Amino acid sequence: MKNALVVFAGLLCAACASESPDGPSRVVADVALATNPAGPAVIDLWGPGAPQFDVRNVYASAVNQAGVVVGRIGSQVVMWDHGTVTPIAPLCTTSLCFLDRGAFRVGVNSAGQVVGTSFQQAFEWDDGTLTNLGALVDNASYASWINDANDVLGAMHLCNIAVPECEGRAVLWHHGSPIPLTFGGITSTPAGLNAAGQAVGEASLPAPPPGRGDVHAFLWQDGTMTDLGTLGGHSSSAMGINAQGQVVGFAATADDALHAVLWNHGTTMDFGEGRACAINSAGQIVGESEGHAVVWDHGKKIDIGLSGYGTGSINPLCGPGPFVHGPTINAAGDVALNYCTHDGVCSAYLWDGSALTKLADLGGDEATAFGMNARGWIVGQSATASGEFHAVLWSR
């Protein structure tokens, strides 16, 4: 790699397996919280003396199957590649650059192509070449997902402040050309992209100005936006999609309760009060049910050992937006998830199908998981005993 600085890092390997879903839940299983030191090892990716303008703006965002990690160190988007960190793109540090200053998602595919935002413009980086995707769209923009076919998903038409007429619209760069993902309303938010180029999120329906229409979950595929509908209420949101095109999220009922939902090729499956956040290639779903973190698997609802989501001072397990990092579930059924307060204090956990383990931190008793690959390597952020935040990798 060019312009590289060497830092300490080590990577290990793990194996995969799979399963598939079978409708609404019928069984709740209990699991134990593991506190033994045999859990995933935490590796500090942050190098001594790395610049940062905000104490929390050091994190690892995503890791591909080869173990290449992407994220940020203060004022740079960076790549960690088996012991070497390479600067990818600079970041704006002024108070108006809300995208650059937030914990935005950085994406990477199996080829090591990277997407993110730089000076409020979406970019793609490929082996040293930085392409400004934002030059093709309006206002501020970001890119957060890239698949192996080089489809890129993000948003455009964002402003320095959040106002109704400038909350942004989801956009898919397909073969380099931007495609707005809307129902004709003023806003839309991306949430996921699969290998086939299908994209999901939420989008507002058309409404006379200055109003905003109801927000509905969407699926974009082959040039067509599909309204996934609600459960009789006024809103819904898609949170994830797997390789088979199954979509998960949540939808409002007629009495405005939010229910976890699976949209399965024209069929809507209601999992009851809660949110469905992510789905793997086997169809296993992670989400929350009545405040409990759960996995829906083959018709069973498995309580994985954390509760209180969306109540009191605890955030919901997932939600839309560029700075929200919900749980992930890989093909083996491993789940990486967070337990966060409204003040942003988080603990990170791994559920391996039988036991819940609190992930080790760097001595500051705070950690957040941002992403996980098929091998079960987890990346994110951890506080040190001195109060600094470092990018970390949890290897197994």
Salt bridges, closest charged atoms under 4 A:
GLU19 OE1 - HIS298 ND1 3.38
ASP44 OD2 - HIS390 ND1 2.77
ASP81 OD1 - HIS82 ND1 2.78
ASP151 OD1 - HIS174 ND1 2.64
GLU167 OE1 - ARG212 NH1 2.73
ASP214 OD2 - HIS234 ND1 3.11
ASP227 OD2 - HIS216 ND1 2.91
ASP270 OD1 - HIS259 ND1 2.93
ASP297 OD1 - HIS298 ND1 2.60
ASP303 OD2 - HIS292 ND1 2.85
ASP334 OD2 - ARG396 NH1 2.92
ASP365 OD1 - LYS358 NZ 3.64
GLU366 OE1 - ARG56 NH2 3.32
GLU388 OE1 - HIS390 NE2 3.06
